[in-house]
């Protein structure tokens, strides 16, 4: 199932919807199925695996029934997209240099910042006051940022509070997956010993377009991860090439951190980012970035000078 946060042209309040299994041009508002929250993380945290299965069966069995009109379909063309989790309750957890080829290109760009042996995963935090929706804008920060970069990433959405979870249990705690563009200011990222500032400027977390439940994927997911800039393919890899796999990530993090329902873990980006080219090919105002992940869809965002 694909879950969305959205607004309609007639209503400014955020709504939650699930994509119709028989017509992917329509969303079915979750209010039609008895859900009252309009906050995705609350829906995730209060929805059990059994309830999700029941919802899936109701939607599938009702789609062709005579009472289908009872479910008020909303055409996507009449909606305003929102990031699925608009205001993450906690910072997004990210993995650094988690693909071999990206590790190589990063070290070539700036060895003192990205080189050296890494026997353990690199975790860092990304501050997100408001995630950017599909179709939203990425600010260029002209005068502050001179090396704006893109990173297409598969992100894991935790489905229930996780603490001291084993690798064998890890996928029981996943609700689903989405796409994150881990936008980065390379000059700020490499200027400081920590990456927090260069990753966390307002508007640096495009996310979406939806959350797809884990049952739509293999365990672990093996999906194509791509990005395009102005229509040119830049990144083209697969999540099966992650250095540190999803189960290990969840187990290691949860050994000392409570991963709350709705937690977002962005698993790292493959090679092909702007800093990997010689000379680097950083983003500039007017550029259009598309991040695409097989089975989820794509998010498209334009770089603007505002902010």
N, C-alpha and C positions, 0 to 999 in steps of 0.2 A: 504494500500500500504506500501511496505517496501523500504526505501530509503537508499542507501549506498554511502560512499566515498571510492574510490579505485584507484589503479593504475594497469595498464596492464604490462605484462612482456616486452612489446615493448615500452612503454611510461612511463616516470617517473613523468609526470604531473598528479596531482590528478584529477579524474573525478567523476562526480555524476551519479548514476544510480538508476533505479527502478526495482525491481524484476518482472520478467514476471509472470503474473497471471496464465498462463497455463503451465509453466515450471520453477520451482523454482531453477533450476540449471543455469539459465541465467539471466543476467542483461541487461536492455535496457538503453543505455546512454541517459541522459536527453538532450544532444545536438541534438538528433534525433527529439526532440519535440520543438525545438526552444529556449531552455534555454542555456544561454552562460556562466553563472557563474560556477566556480568550487569550490565555498565555500558554504558549506551547510547552514550556518546561513544566508547568503545573499539570497539563494534560498528560505528559509523559510520566511524571512521577506518580500520578494517581491512576494509571492504567496498567493493569496486569497483563501478562501474556495471554491469559485466558480471555480477558475482556477484548483484547485486540483480535483474537481469533473469532470471537462472537461477532464483533463489528464487521470483520471481513466476510463472514458468512451472511450476515444480514444484508450487507451491500450487494454481494454477489447474487443472493436469492431474490432480492427485491428489484434488481435492475430490469428484469424482463417481465415483472409481474404487472397486473392491472393497476395496482396502487402506486406505481412508481411516481406519479405526479405528487404524491404526498411528500416526497423528498424534493425540496426546492433547489433545483439545480442552478448554479451560477456560472454563466459562460466566462471563461478566463478573459476574454476580450473586454469584458465589462468590469474587470477588477484592477486594482492597483497593487502591484506586488510588494510584499514585505519579506525581509529575511525571515526564515522559519523561526529562529530564536532571535528576536530583535534586540533584547537587552539581556545578555548572558548574566546570570547571577554572580558568577565568578569569572575571573580572567580565563580566556581560552588557553589551554595547555597545548604547546607545540613541540614537535620534534625537529631538531636541527640536523642537517646533513644526513638524512636517513635513507638515501639512495647512493650507491657507490659512485656512479658517474657524476652526480651532483657534488659529492664530496671532492672529487678530482677538480671539477671546474671552479669550485669555491676556493680551493687552495691556490689555484693558478691566479685567481683574481687578487687575493691578498693572503699570503701564506701565514703572516703573523696572527691574523684574525680567524682563519679557517683551517690552517694546516695542523700537523702533528697527529700523534697516535690518539685514538679514542676507543679505549677498551669498554667504555660504558656509553649508553645513549646520552644525547644532549637534550635536556628538557629546558624550555624557557616559557615564559608567560607573556601573553599578548593582551594588553588592556583594550577592552571594547566597550565604549559607552553606548554605541548603537551600531549594530551590524548593518552593512550596506546591502540593499536588495539587488536582485537581478534587474538590470536597467538603471541602477543608481550610478552616482558619480564617484570617481576617485579623485581627491584633491591633489594637485601637483605640488603645493607648498613652494612656489617659486621664491627663491631667495633663502630658503631654509634647506631644501632638498635638491641636490644636484645629480642624484643617481637613483631615480625611482624605478623599482623593479616589481615583477609579478612572480607568483609562485602558486601553481595549481596543485591543490592537495585534497586527498580523501580525508574527511573528518568523521570521527566516531562520535555518536551521541549516546551517552550513558542513560540507561533506562530506569535504574533503581540504585539507591545508595549502595556503594561498593566499598568495603573495607576488608583488608587482608584476604583478597581473592586470589585463588590459585590460577595458573594458566589454563588448567582444565575447565575451570568454572567461568572464565572470562567472558565468553560469548553469551552466557546466560544473563549477563548484566548489560548487554548492548540493546538499545532500542532500535537504532538504525544508523544511516549514514547520510552525509550531505557533502557539498563542495565548499571549500574555503579557498579564497585567493589571499594568501599570506603576503599582502603588499608590504614592501620593505624599502626604507630609505637607507641605501647602502652606506652613504657617508656618515650617517648617524649611527648605524649599526656597528661599523668598524671603528668609529672614533672612540667609543666607550668600551670598557671591558665586558659589559653586559649588553645584550641585544634589545633590552626592553624598550628603550626610547625609539630606536629605529624601526621597531615593529608595531608601535602602539599609537601612532598619531591618529587623530580622529579621521574616520573614513578609510582606514587601512584594513578593514575586514569585510570585503564582499562575501556573502554567504547565501547558499540556496541552490536551486530555486525552491527546493523542498527537502523534506527528510523522507528517505525511503526505508521502510522497515527491513530488518536484517534477514527476514525469511526470503527476500527476493535475491539473495546473494549466496555464493558458496561460503564455507567456513574454512579458512579465512577468505575474504573476498579477493577475487582475481579479476580486476577490472582495469581497462585502459584509462590512463591519466594523461590528458593533453591540455595544451594551451595554444592560443592563436593571438597574434598581434596584428591588427589591420588585415586579417584574413590569412596571414602567413603562419603556418604551423611552426611553433617554437619548441614545445615539449611534447614528447610522445613516448610514454613508457607504460608500465603496468604495476599495480600495487603488489603483485606477487614478488617484486624485487625489493621490497622494503628490507632494510638491514635489520632493524628491530621490529618484529612482528607485533600485531595488535594484541594478542594474548599476553605477550611478555610486557608490553607497555602497561596494560591494565593491572597486571599482577604486581609489577614493580612499583607503580605509583600508589596503588591501594595498600601497599605494605606499611605506609606511613601517613597516607592522606585519605580522608574520606571523599570519594568521588560522588558528589550528589547527583541525583537524577537531573538530567538536562545538561550535565557537564559536557563540554565540547573538547575533543582531543583531535588536533590536526596532525596528521601522521608524517608530514614531511613532503618535500617536493622533489621530483626527478630533475635531471639535467635539462638544459635548454633555457634557463633564465637569462635575463639580460646581461648580467655580469659574466656569464660564461662565454660570451663571444669576444673575439679579438678584432677590432676594439669592442668594448662593451656596447650593447644596444639597449640603453635604458629608455623608459617611457617618457613621453613628452605630451604636453596638452594637445588634445584632439585625438590621441591614440585610442583605439578600441581594443580591449582585452577580453577574450573569451576563454573561460576555464571550463573544461568538459570532462566528465567522468562517466564512463559506460554504466548504464543502468540507473543513473540519476538524472542526467541531462546536462545543461550548461548554464553558466551565468555570464552575462555580457555587461561590461562596464566601460564607460568612457572617462578618460583622464581630463579633468577640468582645472582651470587655474584658480578657482575660488578656494576659500578657506584662508 
